[in-house]
């Protein structure tokens, strides 16, 4: 287990987390905006 390999795995997991996190945030914001528009 080399430090380079561990760093690559860590970066890969971080990028995967960001890729999964951004769409979830966008969807949440859209749902909030739709609810606000329906109330008005």
C-alpha positions, 0 to 999 in steps of 0.5 A: 500500500503506497502513499501515492495509491492511497492519495489517488483513491482519496482524490477519486472518492472526493471527485465521486462525492462532488459529482454525486453531491452537485446534482443533488443540490441542484435538484433540491434548489429546483424543488424549493423554487417550484414550491415557492412559485406555487405558493405565490 
